[in-house]
Amino acid sequence: MTVTLTPQQAPERPAHRDGNVLRWLGAYTASTIGDSVYYMALAWAATRTGSASQTGLVLAVGSIPRALLLLGGGVLADRFGPRRVVVVSDTARCLVILGLAGALLLTSPTVWMLIAVALVFGAADALFLPAVGALPPRITAAGQLARVQGMRGLATRTATVVGAPLGGIAVALGGPVLAFAAAGVLFALSLPLLLAVRMRPLPVADAAEAVPTGTAWRELVDGVRHIRRHPVLGPLMLVIAVSELGFVGPLNLGLILLSEERGWGASGMGWIVAAFGIGAGASALVLAVRGRVPRAGLTMCLTVLTGAVAIAALAYAPSVPLAAGVALLVGLFVGLGGALCGALIQISADPAYLGRVTSVSTLFTHALSPLSYPVTGAAVALWGTGPVFVASASLCAAGALMGLLPRALRRAELPR
């Protein structure tokens, strides 16, 4: 007798063998590398055009529309569908950057021209980030979402390693014009891949919820209410918000100040950053290969807690090799915790709300946490790197401990 498997019974295709997931991953990788090349070109053009303060203004101004519009980007992703919003925002980024490259062939860059481009690019980013994060549950099975998060982490690390050197080579060969053109081409390469991604329809109940029922503000309020009332998402967002504030300052600005204080120089800091990247890449690879981590909620909190201890120890490492070893542990544990956070968000959120949920988590990781930079700098000037790293690690650990208190998050599991 022949047995026919229904779609619910049929074995799901592993994400790394799923052409649909691989097309999304290729588009995401191309866009992320394009981001790195764009920021390299923007920094170089701003440095050659204006003063140091004007350069800082050009590099910082793009974060304003990103922070202000992120939540609205999540509403649009849920209202119109994440793939449509990703395609529109990536097209906008492509046209703006290629347009700037074309303009620079005819005229020299000005500070106001670069500021205008940074503002438009930041607004497009506010649409792109929530939508691209909401895509995985619509293109693969629930049991593959942890593996997809690992693959996304590997793509991000690849973009970091490849993007900056590629932007530097483009600037060296053809100046900002060639670098901006290269970034625009990378955005363009992602578009056919995104258009080829097949979307799974929402379940009937979720599709009904996804139908717009009021103003954009009402939909945003509904999304925040969904997070607040959810037994896993509410505590998880608190973990992300608090732990990110303790993590971003030391690992970005604080590491620069630590290297200056110890006399390790740029090369020493480079080894430490590289070790952190290796650790984060290894954690992403483990998740991509295994596809699932048992007791994901508990593991996520414990890995973030362990990473917090390593952050505190980093400030007291007596040499570059030891500091690099500690940074590797920070990348390994915090990277794994962050990937599990992403997987738990996508598993827990109702599909009709996923764009808005992703926009809230992205607001904490990409918009609000950088506000800790001036606080970190001022604190290091007053008390030195050691106490500041310990205080930041304590904040990161507090976020992890908050996650251990709610039973629903502590016992949260990823599907098999």
DRENDO-1510 file (C-alpha; in Angstrom, 1 decimal, always signed):
<recs>
REC; n; res; u; v; w
REC; 1; MET; +0.0; +0.0; +0.0 .
REC; 2; THR; +1.4; +3.4; -0.9 .
REC; 3; VAL; +1.3; +6.1; +1.7 .
REC; 4; THR; +1.1; +9.7; +0.6 .
REC; 5; LEU; +2.4; +12.4; +2.9 .
REC; 6; THR; +0.4; +15.5; +3.4 .
REC; 7; PRO; +2.2; +18.9; +3.5 .
REC; 8; GLN; +2.1; +18.8; +7.3 .
REC; 9; GLN; +3.6; +15.3; +7.4 .
REC; 10; ALA; +6.1; +15.7; +4.6 .
REC; 11; PRO; +9.7; +16.2; +5.8 .
REC; 12; GLU; +10.7; +19.8; +5.5 .
REC; 13; ARG; +13.6; +20.7; +3.2 .
REC; 14; PRO; +16.8; +21.8; +5.1 .
REC; 15; ALA; +17.3; +25.5; +4.7 .
REC; 16; HIS; +20.8; +25.1; +3.3 .
REC; 17; ARG; +19.4; +23.0; +0.5 .
REC; 18; ASP; +16.3; +25.1; -0.2 .
REC; 19; GLY; +16.7; +27.2; -3.3 .
REC; 20; ASN; +14.1; +29.7; -2.0 .
REC; 21; VAL; +16.1; +30.3; +1.2 .
REC; 22; LEU; +19.3; +30.5; -0.7 .
REC; 23; ARG; +17.9; +33.2; -3.1 .
REC; 24; TRP; +16.9; +35.2; +0.0 .
REC; 25; LEU; +20.3; +34.7; +1.5 .
REC; 26; GLY; +22.1; +35.7; -1.7 .
REC; 27; ALA; +20.0; +38.9; -1.9 .
REC; 28; TYR; +20.6; +39.7; +1.8 .
REC; 29; THR; +24.4; +39.1; +1.4 .
REC; 30; ALA; +24.6; +41.3; -1.6 .
REC; 31; SER; +22.7; +44.1; +0.1 .
REC; 32; THR; +24.8; +43.8; +3.3 .
REC; 33; ILE; +28.0; +44.0; +1.3 .
REC; 34; GLY; +26.6; +47.0; -0.6 .
REC; 35; ASP; +25.9; +48.6; +2.8 .
REC; 36; SER; +29.6; +48.2; +3.8 .
REC; 37; VAL; +30.8; +49.6; +0.5 .
REC; 38; TYR; +28.4; +52.5; +0.7 .
REC; 39; TYR; +29.5; +53.6; +4.2 .
REC; 40; MET; +33.1; +53.3; +3.2 .
REC; 41; ALA; +32.5; +55.5; +0.2 .
REC; 42; LEU; +30.4; +58.0; +2.2 .
REC; 43; ALA; +33.1; +58.3; +4.9 .
REC; 44; TRP; +35.8; +58.8; +2.3 .
REC; 45; ALA; +33.8; +61.4; +0.3 .
REC; 46; ALA; +32.9; +63.3; +3.5 .
REC; 47; THR; +36.5; +63.3; +4.7 .
REC; 48; ARG; +37.7; +64.8; +1.5 .
REC; 49; THR; +34.9; +67.3; +1.2 .
REC; 50; GLY; +34.4; +68.9; +4.7 .
REC; 51; SER; +36.0; +69.3; +8.1 .
REC; 52; ALA; +36.1; +66.6; +10.8 .
REC; 53; SER; +32.9; +67.9; +12.4 .
REC; 54; GLN; +31.1; +68.0; +9.0 .
REC; 55; THR; +32.3; +64.4; +8.3 .
REC; 56; GLY; +30.8; +63.3; +11.6 .
REC; 57; LEU; +27.6; +65.0; +10.8 .
REC; 58; VAL; +27.4; +63.3; +7.4 .
REC; 59; LEU; +28.0; +59.9; +9.0 .
REC; 60; ALA; +25.5; +60.4; +11.8 .
REC; 61; VAL; +22.6; +62.1; +10.0 .
REC; 62; GLY; +21.4; +58.9; +8.3 .
REC; 63; SER; +20.6; +57.4; +11.7 .
REC; 64; ILE; +17.9; +60.0; +12.3 .
REC; 65; PRO; +15.3; +58.9; +9.7 .
REC; 66; ARG; +16.3; +55.3; +10.5 .
REC; 67; ALA; +15.3; +55.7; +14.1 .
REC; 68; LEU; +12.2; +57.8; +13.5 .
REC; 69; LEU; +10.8; +55.6; +10.7 .
REC; 70; LEU; +11.7; +52.0; +11.8 .
REC; 71; LEU; +8.4; +51.3; +13.5 .
REC; 72; GLY; +6.5; +52.7; +10.5 .
REC; 73; GLY; +8.6; +50.4; +8.3 .
REC; 74; GLY; +7.3; +47.4; +10.4 .
REC; 75; VAL; +3.7; +48.6; +9.9 .
REC; 76; LEU; +4.3; +48.8; +6.1 .
REC; 77; ALA; +5.9; +45.3; +6.0 .
REC; 78; ASP; +2.8; +43.8; +7.7 .
REC; 79; ARG; +0.3; +45.8; +5.6 .
REC; 80; PHE; +1.8; +45.3; +2.1 .
REC; 81; GLY; +3.9; +42.2; +2.6 .
REC; 82; PRO; +7.6; +42.0; +3.6 .
REC; 83; ARG; +8.9; +41.1; +0.1 .
REC; 84; ARG; +7.2; +44.0; -1.6 .
REC; 85; VAL; +8.6; +46.4; +1.0 .
REC; 86; VAL; +12.1; +44.9; +0.7 .
REC; 87; VAL; +12.1; +45.2; -3.1 .
REC; 88; VAL; +10.9; +48.8; -3.0 .
REC; 89; SER; +13.4; +49.9; -0.4 .
REC; 90; ASP; +16.3; +48.1; -2.0 .
REC; 91; THR; +15.4; +49.6; -5.4 .
REC; 92; ALA; +15.3; +53.1; -3.7 .
REC; 93; ARG; +18.8; +52.5; -2.2 .
REC; 94; CYS; +20.1; +51.3; -5.6 .
REC; 95; LEU; +18.7; +54.3; -7.5 .
REC; 96; VAL; +19.9; +56.9; -4.9 .
REC; 97; ILE; +23.5; +55.5; -4.8 .
REC; 98; LEU; +23.8; +55.1; -8.6 .
REC; 99; GLY; +22.4; +58.6; -9.0 .
REC; 100; LEU; +25.0; +60.0; -6.7 .
REC; 101; ALA; +27.8; +58.2; -8.5 .
REC; 102; GLY; +26.5; +59.7; -11.8 .
REC; 103; ALA; +26.3; +63.2; -10.3 .
REC; 104; LEU; +29.9; +62.9; -9.0 .
REC; 105; LEU; +31.0; +62.3; -12.6 .
REC; 106; LEU; +29.8; +65.8; -13.4 .
REC; 107; THR; +30.5; +67.7; -10.2 .
REC; 108; SER; +32.5; +67.6; -7.0 .
REC; 109; PRO; +30.7; +66.4; -3.9 .
REC; 110; THR; +29.4; +68.9; -1.3 .
REC; 111; VAL; +28.6; +68.3; +2.3 .
REC; 112; TRP; +24.9; +69.1; +1.7 .
REC; 113; MET; +24.7; +66.7; -1.2 .
REC; 114; LEU; +26.1; +63.9; +1.0 .
REC; 115; ILE; +23.8; +64.8; +3.9 .
REC; 116; ALA; +20.8; +64.6; +1.6 .
REC; 117; VAL; +21.8; +61.2; +0.3 .
REC; 118; ALA; +22.5; +59.9; +3.8 .
REC; 119; LEU; +19.0; +61.1; +4.9 .
REC; 120; VAL; +17.3; +59.3; +2.0 .
REC; 121; PHE; +19.4; +56.2; +2.5 .
REC; 122; GLY; +18.5; +56.1; +6.2 .
REC; 123; ALA; +14.8; +56.4; +5.4 .
REC; 124; ALA; +15.1; +53.5; +2.9 .
REC; 125; ASP; +16.9; +51.5; +5.6 .
REC; 126; ALA; +14.0; +52.1; +8.0 .
REC; 127; LEU; +11.8; +50.2; +5.5 .
REC; 128; PHE; +14.4; +47.5; +4.5 .
REC; 129; LEU; +15.5; +46.3; +8.0 .
REC; 130; PRO; +12.1; +45.3; +9.5 .
REC; 131; ALA; +10.9; +43.7; +6.2 .
REC; 132; VAL; +14.0; +41.7; +5.5 .
REC; 133; GLY; +13.9; +40.3; +9.1 .
REC; 134; ALA; +10.2; +39.4; +8.6 .
REC; 135; LEU; +10.8; +37.3; +5.5 .
REC; 136; PRO; +12.3; +34.0; +6.8 .
REC; 137; PRO; +9.0; +32.6; +8.3 .
REC; 138; ARG; +7.3; +33.3; +5.0 .
REC; 139; ILE; +9.9; +31.4; +2.9 .
REC; 140; THR; +10.8; +28.3; +5.0 .
REC; 141; ALA; +9.3; +25.9; +7.6 .
REC; 142; ALA; +9.3; +26.8; +11.3 .
REC; 143; GLY; +11.8; +24.1; +12.1 .
REC; 144; GLN; +14.4; +25.7; +9.8 .
REC; 145; LEU; +14.3; +29.2; +11.3 .
REC; 146; ALA; +17.2; +28.7; +13.7 .
REC; 147; ARG; +19.3; +27.4; +10.8 .
REC; 148; VAL; +18.3; +30.4; +8.8 .
REC; 149; GLN; +19.4; +32.7; +11.6 .
REC; 150; GLY; +22.8; +31.0; +11.6 .
REC; 151; MET; +23.1; +31.4; +7.9 .
REC; 152; ARG; +22.1; +35.1; +8.2 .
REC; 153; GLY; +24.8; +35.5; +10.8 .
REC; 154; LEU; +27.4; +34.0; +8.5 .
REC; 155; ALA; +26.3; +36.3; +5.7 .
REC; 156; THR; +26.7; +39.3; +8.0 .
REC; 157; ARG; +30.2; +38.3; +9.0 .
REC; 158; THR; +31.1; +37.7; +5.3 .
REC; 159; ALA; +29.8; +41.1; +4.4 .
REC; 160; THR; +32.0; +42.7; +7.2 .
REC; 161; VAL; +35.1; +40.9; +6.0 .
REC; 162; VAL; +34.5; +41.5; +2.3 .
REC; 163; GLY; +32.7; +44.8; +2.2 .
REC; 164; ALA; +35.3; +47.1; +3.8 .
REC; 165; PRO; +38.2; +45.9; +1.7 .
REC; 166; LEU; +36.1; +46.0; -1.4 .
REC; 167; GLY; +35.1; +49.6; -0.7 .
REC; 168; GLY; +38.7; +50.5; +0.0 .
REC; 169; ILE; +39.9; +49.0; -3.3 .
REC; 170; ALA; +37.1; +50.8; -5.2 .
REC; 171; VAL; +38.1; +54.1; -3.6 .
REC; 172; ALA; +41.8; +53.5; -4.3 .
REC; 173; LEU; +41.1; +52.7; -8.0 .
REC; 174; GLY; +38.3; +55.2; -8.8 .
REC; 175; GLY; +37.6; +57.4; -5.8 .
REC; 176; PRO; +34.2; +57.7; -4.3 .
REC; 177; VAL; +32.5; +57.5; -7.7 .
REC; 178; LEU; +33.6; +53.9; -8.3 .
REC; 179; ALA; +32.8; +53.0; -4.7 .
REC; 180; PHE; +29.3; +54.4; -4.9 .
REC; 181; ALA; +28.8; +52.7; -8.2 .
REC; 182; ALA; +30.0; +49.4; -6.8 .
REC; 183; ALA; +27.5; +49.7; -3.9 .
REC; 184; GLY; +24.7; +50.5; -6.3 .
REC; 185; VAL; +25.5; +47.5; -8.5 .
REC; 186; LEU; +25.4; +45.2; -5.4 .
REC; 187; PHE; +22.0; +46.5; -4.5 .
REC; 188; ALA; +20.9; +45.9; -8.1 .
REC; 189; LEU; +22.2; +42.3; -7.9 .
REC; 190; SER; +19.9; +41.6; -5.0 .
REC; 191; LEU; +16.7; +42.6; -6.8 .
REC; 192; PRO; +16.3; +39.7; -9.2 .
REC; 193; LEU; +17.0; +37.3; -6.3 .
REC; 194; LEU; +14.4; +39.0; -4.2 .
REC; 195; LEU; +11.8; +38.9; -7.0 .
REC; 196; ALA; +12.5; +35.2; -7.4 .
REC; 197; VAL; +11.7; +34.4; -3.8 .
REC; 198; ARG; +8.4; +32.5; -3.4 .
REC; 199; MET; +6.3; +33.6; -0.4 .
REC; 200; ARG; +4.2; +31.1; +1.6 .
REC; 201; PRO; +0.6; +32.4; +2.2 .
REC; 202; LEU; -0.4; +33.3; +5.7 .
REC; 203; PRO; -2.8; +30.9; +7.5 .
REC; 204; VAL; -6.4; +31.9; +7.1 .
REC; 205; ALA; -6.7; +33.3; +10.6 .
REC; 206; ASP; -3.5; +35.3; +10.3 .
REC; 207; ALA; -4.4; +36.5; +6.9 .
REC; 208; ALA; -7.6; +37.9; +8.3 .
REC; 209; GLU; -5.6; +39.7; +11.0 .
REC; 210; ALA; -3.2; +41.1; +8.4 .
REC; 211; VAL; -6.0; +43.0; +6.6 .
REC; 212; PRO; -5.6; +46.7; +7.5 .
REC; 213; THR; -8.3; +47.7; +10.0 .
REC; 214; GLY; -7.5; +51.3; +10.7 .
REC; 215; THR; -4.8; +53.9; +10.5 .
REC; 216; ALA; -1.1; +53.2; +10.5 .
REC; 217; TRP; -0.9; +54.4; +14.1 .
REC; 218; ARG; -3.6; +52.0; +15.1 .
REC; 219; GLU; -1.7; +49.1; +13.5 .
REC; 220; LEU; +1.5; +50.2; +15.3 .
REC; 221; VAL; -0.4; +50.3; +18.6 .
REC; 222; ASP; -1.8; +46.8; +17.9 .
REC; 223; GLY; +1.7; +45.5; +17.3 .
REC; 224; VAL; +3.1; +46.9; +20.5 .
REC; 225; ARG; +0.1; +45.5; +22.4 .
REC; 226; HIS; +0.8; +42.1; +20.8 .
REC; 227; ILE; +4.4; +42.2; +22.1 .
REC; 228; ARG; +3.3; +43.4; +25.6 .
REC; 229; ARG; +0.7; +40.7; +26.0 .
REC; 230; HIS; +2.8; +37.8; +24.6 .
REC; 231; PRO; +4.3; +35.6; +27.3 .
REC; 232; VAL; +7.6; +35.2; +25.4 .
REC; 233; LEU; +7.9; +38.3; +23.2 .
REC; 234; GLY; +7.4; +40.8; +26.0 .
REC; 235; PRO; +10.3; +39.5; +28.2 .
REC; 236; LEU; +12.4; +38.9; +25.1 .
REC; 237; MET; +12.2; +42.5; +24.0 .
REC; 238; LEU; +13.3; +43.6; +27.5 .
REC; 239; VAL; +16.3; +41.2; +27.3 .
REC; 240; ILE; +17.3; +42.7; +23.9 .
REC; 241; ALA; +16.9; +46.3; +25.0 .
REC; 242; VAL; +18.9; +46.0; +28.3 .
REC; 243; SER; +21.6; +43.7; +27.1 .
REC; 244; GLU; +22.2; +45.7; +23.9 .
REC; 245; LEU; +22.8; +48.8; +25.9 .
REC; 246; GLY; +25.5; +47.0; +27.9 .
REC; 247; PHE; +27.0; +45.3; +24.9 .
REC; 248; VAL; +27.3; +48.0; +22.2 .
REC; 249; GLY; +29.3; +50.7; +24.1 .
REC; 250; PRO; +32.3; +48.5; +25.2 .
REC; 251; LEU; +32.6; +46.5; +22.0 .
REC; 252; ASN; +32.6; +49.6; +19.7 .
REC; 253; LEU; +33.8; +52.8; +21.3 .
REC; 254; GLY; +35.1; +51.2; +24.5 .
REC; 255; LEU; +37.5; +48.9; +22.6 .
REC; 256; ILE; +39.1; +51.8; +20.8 .
REC; 257; LEU; +39.6; +53.7; +24.1 .
REC; 258; LEU; +41.0; +50.5; +25.7 .
REC; 259; SER; +43.5; +50.0; +22.9 .
REC; 260; GLU; +44.7; +53.6; +23.3 .
REC; 261; GLU; +45.0; +53.3; +27.0 .
REC; 262; ARG; +47.1; +50.1; +26.8 .
REC; 263; GLY; +49.2; +51.3; +23.9 .
REC; 264; TRP; +48.1; +48.4; +21.7 .
REC; 265; GLY; +47.5; +50.6; +18.7 .
REC; 266; ALA; +45.3; +50.0; +15.7 .
REC; 267; SER; +47.0; +46.7; +14.9 .
REC; 268; GLY; +46.2; +45.3; +18.4 .
REC; 269; MET; +42.6; +46.5; +18.2 .
REC; 270; GLY; +42.4; +44.9; +14.7 .
REC; 271; TRP; +43.4; +41.5; +16.2 .
REC; 272; ILE; +40.8; +41.8; +19.0 .
REC; 273; VAL; +38.0; +42.8; +16.5 .
REC; 274; ALA; +39.0; +39.9; +14.2 .
REC; 275; ALA; +38.9; +37.5; +17.1 .
REC; 276; PHE; +35.4; +38.7; +18.1 .
REC; 277; GLY; +34.3; +38.3; +14.4 .
REC; 278; ILE; +35.7; +34.7; +14.4 .
REC; 279; GLY; +33.8; +33.8; +17.6 .
REC; 280; ALA; +30.6; +35.3; +16.2 .
REC; 281; GLY; +31.0; +33.6; +12.9 .
REC; 282; ALA; +31.7; +30.2; +14.7 .
REC; 283; SER; +28.5; +30.6; +16.7 .
REC; 284; ALA; +26.5; +31.3; +13.5 .
REC; 285; LEU; +28.1; +28.3; +11.8 .
REC; 286; VAL; +27.2; +26.0; +14.7 .
REC; 287; LEU; +23.5; +27.2; +14.5 .
REC; 288; ALA; +23.5; +26.9; +10.7 .
REC; 289; VAL; +24.8; +23.3; +10.8 .
REC; 290; ARG; +22.8; +22.0; +13.8 .
REC; 291; GLY; +19.6; +23.8; +12.9 .
REC; 292; ARG; +18.3; +23.6; +16.5 .
REC; 293; VAL; +19.5; +24.2; +20.0 .
REC; 294; PRO; +17.6; +22.5; +22.8 .
REC; 295; ARG; +15.9; +24.7; +25.5 .
REC; 296; ALA; +16.5; +27.8; +23.3 .
REC; 297; GLY; +15.2; +30.3; +25.8 .
REC; 298; LEU; +17.3; +29.1; +28.7 .
REC; 299; THR; +20.4; +28.7; +26.4 .
REC; 300; MET; +19.9; +32.2; +25.1 .
REC; 301; CYS; +19.9; +33.8; +28.5 .
REC; 302; LEU; +22.9; +31.7; +29.8 .
REC; 303; THR; +25.0; +32.5; +26.7 .
REC; 304; VAL; +24.4; +36.2; +27.0 .
REC; 305; LEU; +25.2; +36.0; +30.7 .
REC; 306; THR; +28.5; +34.2; +30.0 .
REC; 307; GLY; +29.3; +36.7; +27.3 .
REC; 308; ALA; +28.7; +39.5; +29.8 .
REC; 309; VAL; +31.3; +38.0; +32.1 .
REC; 310; ALA; +33.8; +37.9; +29.2 .
REC; 311; ILE; +33.1; +41.6; +28.4 .
REC; 312; ALA; +34.1; +42.5; +32.0 .
REC; 313; ALA; +37.2; +40.4; +31.7 .
REC; 314; LEU; +38.2; +42.0; +28.5 .
REC; 315; ALA; +39.2; +45.3; +30.2 .
REC; 316; TYR; +41.7; +43.5; +32.4 .
REC; 317; ALA; +43.4; +41.3; +29.8 .
REC; 318; PRO; +47.2; +42.2; +30.2 .
REC; 319; SER; +48.2; +41.6; +26.5 .
REC; 320; VAL; +46.8; +41.6; +23.0 .
REC; 321; PRO; +46.8; +37.8; +22.7 .
REC; 322; LEU; +44.8; +37.3; +25.9 .
REC; 323; ALA; +42.4; +40.1; +25.0 .
REC; 324; ALA; +41.9; +38.5; +21.6 .
REC; 325; GLY; +41.1; +35.2; +23.3 .
REC; 326; VAL; +38.5; +36.8; +25.5 .
REC; 327; ALA; +37.0; +38.7; +22.6 .
REC; 328; LEU; +36.6; +35.4; +20.8 .
REC; 329; LEU; +34.6; +34.1; +23.7 .
REC; 330; VAL; +32.5; +37.3; +23.7 .
REC; 331; GLY; +31.7; +36.8; +20.0 .
REC; 332; LEU; +31.0; +33.1; +20.5 .
REC; 333; PHE; +28.5; +33.4; +23.4 .
REC; 334; VAL; +26.9; +36.8; +22.6 .
REC; 335; GLY; +26.7; +35.9; +18.9 .
REC; 336; LEU; +24.9; +32.6; +19.8 .
REC; 337; GLY; +22.6; +34.4; +22.2 .
REC; 338; GLY; +21.7; +37.1; +19.6 .
REC; 339; ALA; +20.9; +34.4; +16.9 .
REC; 340; LEU; +18.7; +32.6; +19.3 .
REC; 341; CYS; +16.9; +35.8; +20.1 .
REC; 342; GLY; +16.2; +36.3; +16.5 .
REC; 343; ALA; +14.9; +32.7; +16.0 .
REC; 344; LEU; +12.7; +33.0; +19.1 .
REC; 345; ILE; +11.2; +36.2; +17.8 .
REC; 346; GLN; +10.3; +34.7; +14.5 .
REC; 347; ILE; +8.9; +31.5; +16.1 .
REC; 348; SER; +6.8; +33.4; +18.7 .
REC; 349; ALA; +5.3; +36.3; +16.8 .
REC; 350; ASP; +2.1; +35.8; +14.9 .
REC; 351; PRO; +2.9; +36.1; +11.2 .
REC; 352; ALA; +0.5; +39.0; +10.7 .
REC; 353; TYR; +2.5; +41.0; +13.3 .
REC; 354; LEU; +6.0; +39.9; +12.4 .
REC; 355; GLY; +7.0; +43.1; +10.6 .
REC; 356; ARG; +6.0; +45.3; +13.6 .
REC; 357; VAL; +7.7; +42.9; +16.1 .
REC; 358; THR; +10.9; +42.9; +14.0 .
REC; 359; SER; +10.9; +46.7; +13.8 .
REC; 360; VAL; +10.7; +47.0; +17.6 .
REC; 361; SER; +13.7; +44.7; +18.1 .
REC; 362; THR; +15.6; +46.4; +15.3 .
REC; 363; LEU; +14.9; +49.8; +17.0 .
REC; 364; PHE; +16.7; +48.6; +20.1 .
REC; 365; THR; +19.7; +47.0; +18.2 .
REC; 366; HIS; +20.2; +49.6; +15.4 .
REC; 367; ALA; +18.8; +52.9; +16.7 .
REC; 368; LEU; +18.7; +53.2; +20.4 .
REC; 369; SER; +21.7; +51.3; +21.6 .
REC; 370; PRO; +24.2; +53.6; +19.8 .
REC; 371; LEU; +23.0; +56.3; +22.1 .
REC; 372; SER; +25.3; +54.7; +24.7 .
REC; 373; TYR; +28.4; +55.9; +22.8 .
REC; 374; PRO; +28.6; +59.4; +24.3 .
REC; 375; VAL; +27.8; +58.0; +27.8 .
REC; 376; THR; +30.5; +55.4; +27.4 .
REC; 377; GLY; +33.0; +58.0; +26.2 .
REC; 378; ALA; +32.3; +60.4; +29.1 .
REC; 379; ALA; +32.4; +57.6; +31.7 .
REC; 380; VAL; +35.8; +56.3; +30.4 .
REC; 381; ALA; +37.1; +59.9; +30.7 .
REC; 382; LEU; +36.0; +60.0; +34.3 .
REC; 383; TRP; +36.7; +56.5; +35.6 .
REC; 384; GLY; +38.8; +54.7; +33.1 .
REC; 385; THR; +38.0; +51.6; +31.0 .
REC; 386; GLY; +38.0; +49.0; +33.7 .
REC; 387; PRO; +35.0; +50.2; +35.7 .
REC; 388; VAL; +33.1; +51.2; +32.6 .
REC; 389; PHE; +33.5; +47.7; +31.1 .
REC; 390; VAL; +32.4; +46.1; +34.3 .
REC; 391; ALA; +29.3; +48.4; +34.6 .
REC; 392; SER; +28.4; +47.7; +30.9 .
REC; 393; ALA; +28.9; +44.0; +31.5 .
REC; 394; SER; +26.6; +44.2; +34.6 .
REC; 395; LEU; +23.9; +45.9; +32.5 .
REC; 396; CYS; +24.3; +43.1; +29.8 .
REC; 397; ALA; +24.1; +40.5; +32.6 .
REC; 398; ALA; +21.0; +42.2; +34.1 .
REC; 399; GLY; +19.2; +41.7; +30.7 .
REC; 400; ALA; +20.1; +38.0; +30.7 .
REC; 401; LEU; +18.9; +37.6; +34.3 .
REC; 402; MET; +15.6; +39.3; +33.4 .
REC; 403; GLY; +15.1; +36.6; +30.8 .
REC; 404; LEU; +15.6; +33.9; +33.3 .
REC; 405; LEU; +12.7; +35.1; +35.5 .
REC; 406; PRO; +9.6; +34.5; +33.2 .
REC; 407; ARG; +8.9; +30.8; +33.0 .
REC; 408; ALA; +7.5; +31.1; +29.4 .
REC; 409; LEU; +10.8; +32.5; +28.1 .
REC; 410; ARG; +13.0; +30.3; +30.2 .
REC; 411; ARG; +11.2; +27.2; +28.8 .
REC; 412; ALA; +10.8; +28.5; +25.2 .
REC; 413; GLU; +11.8; +25.9; +22.6 .
REC; 414; LEU; +12.5; +26.0; +18.9 .
REC; 415; PRO; +10.4; +23.6; +16.8 .
REC; 416; ARG; +12.0; +20.3; +15.7 .
</recs>
